[in-house]
Structure formats: C-alpha cells, structure tokens
Amino acid sequence: MENKKKSKKTLYAILLAVALLVLAFCAWYIISYVVAENTGSRISKSGPGENVNTDIHAASVENPVDFAALKEINPDIYAWVCVPGTNISYPVLQREGDDDYYIRRAEDGSHYTGGCIFSEDINRRDFSDTVTVLYGHNLNSGKMFAQLNRFADANFFEKTRYIVVYTQDKELIYEIFAATPYSYAHILKNFDMDSTEGFYKFFGSVMYKKNVKANYLDDYTLSFSQDRVLILSTCLQGNNHQRYLVMGRLIADIPCE
C-alpha cells in the first residue's frame, strides 16, 4: 500500500514538473512573440512607409529609410525590400558565417519563430551579383513573405509590377517577370550563377513551365552579361516542401541623396 502511495506521489511530481515546463515554455514563447512584434513596430518607423518611389526614370531620390537608426538596432541590417501593392516592407539582414541565423530570429537578433528577411553570405550586400536571393517565411499571419503567394493569381501578377530595394546609397527597382513554384533545392548552391551555363540552366528550368500557380511575362529573355536578377523565396502555400519564387530583373539603379 505504501509503495502505491509513493508511486502516485512520484507520478504527481512528474506531471507537475511537466506542467510547469509547458507553462514556462508557453510564457517564453508569448514573451518572445510580444518582444518581436514590438521590435517590428519600432523598426517599421525607420522604413519608407508609403514613400516608395517607382519612377524608373528618376535622376535621384531621397532615401526614405533611416539606416543610421536601423544600424543601432542591428548592424546586420543592410537593405530594405518593398513590394508595392503588398504588405511586404522589411529590412534585409545577413549574418556573416551563419546563413541560418535569422530563420528563427527577429530583426534585433532576439528569438522569434517568424524569423525575418535575410540573404546568405554567398551574396554580396550591394546586390551586384548576377542573382541575389532573399528568404522569408510564409507566416499564417500574412506577414514576412506570405503575400508572395498572391502572385499565383494572374490578375495580381499583372498589376503588381515591381520589387524595390533601398540600400544606404541607392534605390534599386526590379521588374517582376516571373512567379512560380519551385523545389526545395538550394538555388545558389546548385547553380553557379557566376557562369553562363549555370545562369541559363537555372532560368531554363523555371521559366514558362505549366503550373496553375505560375505566371510569367510573355516572351521574356534574360542576359547573363547584362542583367541582374533578384529572387524572393518563401514556402509554397499549402506545401512546405516546395518554395514559391517571385523574380525581378533590375531596370533602375537610382542614387539616393
């Protein structure tokens, strides 16, 4: 009888310990989420807001991003990406030597399961590579890169034409030419974008493929020697084992005042 009482006490103690651990985890998760949301609100004040230029013929523009304030929050912030017509407007980060760092971190480096928008250090921070890839989660809240999946709709693709990137000294405007599902294969590690062969092999594998969620500009050709391409990558809606890519070609490189 006494052994049964001891067994019950042990079981109750284990259950209590598990319950406390679950409560502690929930509290930590909620606090992390609230902190990340507050950080996002604070950071958005340093962003361009509605003041995003899409005039590709502008001789110069006033930089609407307060990079000095953003660098104080995190020196890994080096650009800001916007897709006019969506809610996508976020700083871009890169962690030298750790490509996975911002998958589960907010813009200030604190833990946040929603992550933030980032590039890998295979890409230069000045967007001078032939192909640059930015990554962001497809969150149920509709934040980060979730709205990239809206480009699966032909009407939305047709009317939403640009990706805009601000760095400290310039504005880059990209014309969106393709939006398509893609495998989970790593683009820049599987295709050598510094070579003519790798460049054309990749775009040959993704352009004009029949898919109900794919849209393309008609008869669009790219030049390895002349074009710079920006790819925005997130999870495909309804299938986390595939990516959804929105791709743009640089059509304006405008100095910031």
N, C-alpha and C positions, 0 to 999 in steps of 0.2 A: 504493500500500500504506500509506504513511504517512498519507494522507488518511483511509483507512478506520479506522486506529487512532485518529486524532483524533476521528472521528465516533463511534466506540464509547465513547471517554472522555467525550465530551460527553453521549452518551445515558446512560451510567452516572451521570454527575454530576447530570443532570436527574432520573433515577429516585431517586437517593439524596436529593436535595432534596425531592422529592415525598413519599418515605417518611418523612423527618424531619418534614415539615409534618403528615402524617397522624398520626404518633406524638404530635407536640406538641398537635394538636387533641384527640386521644383523652385525653391526660393532662389537658388543661384541662377537658374535659367531665367526666371522672371526678372531678377535684378539685372542680369546681363542684357536682356532684351530691352528693358527700360533705358539702361545706360546707352545702348547702341542707338535707340530711337532718338534720345536727347542729343547724342553726338551728331546724328544725321541732320537733325533740325538746326543745330549750331553751324554745321558745315554748309548747309544749303544757303545760309545767309551770305557766304563768301562766293557763291556761284553766280552765274549770269542771270538767273531768274528768267524773265520774259525777254531780256535784252540779248537775243541771239541773232546775229547777222547772217542772212542767207543771200546777200547780194554778192555774187561771184565776181563782179566787176569792180568792187570797192578797191580803191587805191591803198587804203589803210583803215584800221578800225581801232576804237578804244577798247582795251581789254576789259571785259566785264567781270573777270574772275580775280578775286583778291588772293593771289598766290602767296603773298607775304603772311597773311593770316593763316592760310592752309598749311604752310610750311611749319608754322609754330605748333600746329596740332600734330602734324606728322611729316617729317622731311621726305618720306617715301611718296608723297603726293607730287605728281609731276605734270599732270594734264587734267583737263575736264572734258567729258564727252557728253554731247546732247544729240537727241534725235527729235527735231521739231515735229510736232504732231503726235508725240507720245509723252509719257511721264519720265522718260529716260533723260536724266540730267545729273551726272555724278562725277566726283573726282576719280581720277585714274591713278592707281598705285603700282609700284613694283618693288619687290624685296630682293635685293641682291643675294644670290646664293640659295634662295629658298622660294621656289616657284609656287609651293602650296601654302605659303604663309597666310595669304589673305582669303583663302577659301572659306575659313570659319572665323574671320576677324573683321571688325568694323574699321572704319577709316582711321580711327585713332589707335588701332592695334589691340583694342580690347576684344575679348571673346564675343562672337556673335555668329550664330549658325547661318544667318543670311549672307555673311561674307560682304564683299564689296567688289567694285570693278577693278580688275587688275590685268597686267600683262606679265609675261615671263621674261626673264633677263636674256633670253635668246634674241629679244627685240630691243633695239635702241630706243631711248626715251624721246628722241626728237622726231620720230615717225619717218625717218629717212629710209627704212628698209623697204625692199620691194613689196613685201607683205607683212603687215602688223596684225596681230590677233589680240583682241580684248575679250576677257571672260567675265561672266556674271551669272549668278543663279537665276533660275526661273521660279520665283517665290509665289506661293499661293496668294500672298497679299497684293500681287501685281507689281511689286517693286523690283529694283535692280533691272535685270534684262528680261523680265517676264513678258513685256509687251513686244519683244521681238517676234513672238509667235503670231502677233496680229498681221504680220506681213504674209502669212499664208493666205490671207484674203486678197483676191486680185484687185478689188477696188481700193483697199487700204494701201496696197503696194503701189498702185498707180498714182495716188495723190500724195504719198509721203516720200519725198524725193531725196532728202539729204541727211547725212551724218555730219555734225560739226564738232571739231576738236579745237580746244584752246590750249596752248602752251604759254609759257611766260612771255614769249616774244612774237607769237604769230597765231593766226586763226587758219585752220585747215578745213576746207569744205569738200566733202566726198559725195559724189552722185551714186545713189543706190542703184545697182544694176541687177542684183540677184538676191533671192531669199529662198533657201532650200533646206530640207532635212539633210543630215549628213551622219555618217557613222561616228562612233566614239573614238576613232583613230586620231592620234595627235597629228595635227596638220604640219606644224613646222619641224617635227622630228621625223616625219615620214616622207616629206617632200623637201628637197633642197631648193628653197626659193631664191638662192643666190645663183642658181644655174638656169639657163634657158630650158633645159629638159625638165627639171623639177617644176618650174613655174607652169609650163604648158601642160604637163602631165596632170597636175592638180586641177587646174581650171577645166581641162578636158574631162575630168572625172565628175565634175559637179554642175557644169553648165548644160542647160537645155535637156535635163533628164525629166521624164514623165513622172510626175508626182502631184497629187491633188493639193499638196501644201507648198509646192514650188512655184515661184514666179520669177520671170526674167524680162529685162528689156529686150526687144526684138533685135536680132542681128547685131549683137554686141560683141566686139572683139577687143582683146587686151594686148598690149605690147610689153614684153619683158623689159625692153630697153628704155621705154618712155613712161610707163605707168607705175603708180604706187597705189596699193590696194589696202584698205582697212577691212578686217573681218570682225564682226561682233558675234560672239558664240555663247549660246546658252543651251539648256536642256530642251528637247523637243516636248511640246505639250502632250501629255498622255503617254510618253515613252522616255523614261530617264536613261535608257540605254542608247539613245541617239541624241545628236546635237541638232540645233537649228541655227543656221548661219544667215546673217544679213551682211552683204558685201557691197562696199562702195569704192569707187575709183576717185582719186584726188583730182579735183577740177579747179581748185583755187587755193593758193598759198599766199595769205594776206598778212603783211606785217602789222603788229599791234603798236599803237602809240604809247 
